[in-house]
């Protein structure tokens, strides 16, 4: 055996074996994980790199033959933070023809940009609205309109209403919108949705930036 071979064997012997390798730490941060119940009470907005806080609100309503079937309301913060699911009492309340409006509040240190798919002046009054206490990833809840369920994962939340010959899904998360599958005839299905973005701490000097944000949102809506 040459000296070179001997040195190679000694080097291999000095390497740690797989059995002696360190076990990965399941908690690398050194602190106990925060419970889901506590996380649910925390602020869920977005903080931009420049320090501005952005609060987001989403309201999606779907009506079948004028009657509210499914409404999903999400708020990233505030007294009603989180996702809430509602249904109607079966009473018909027709919607106005859909339009797209982008409104920016003026004269305020906290401008709010609103994107509404529908006519805000004729937004349906939430009369007869009933809260559906669905549990994320839990069993479905039966109601007058059908079976309600909520699925949540790292991509967001999906609220589903399963009814005879009809399925309605409201998506909130990476993708936000509505998916409807209907196999029945003579049904009129309308959906109206609103997205509110509250830019906290944004002064009047950033008004041009708000206008630029409006243009970006308009371009996005035209491309849909």
Beta strands, then each sheet from edge to edge (+ up, - down):
strand 1: 46-47
strand 2: 53-64
strand 3: 67-75
strand 4: 82-87
strand 5: 100-104
strand 6: 112-117
strand 7: 130-131
strand 8: 141-142
strand 9: 147-153
strand 10: 156-163
strand 11: 166-173
strand 12: 177-182
strand 13: 189-200
sheet 1: 1+ 2- 3+ 4- 7+
sheet 2: 1+ 2- 13+ 6- 5+
sheet 3: 8+ 9- 10+ 11- 12+
end
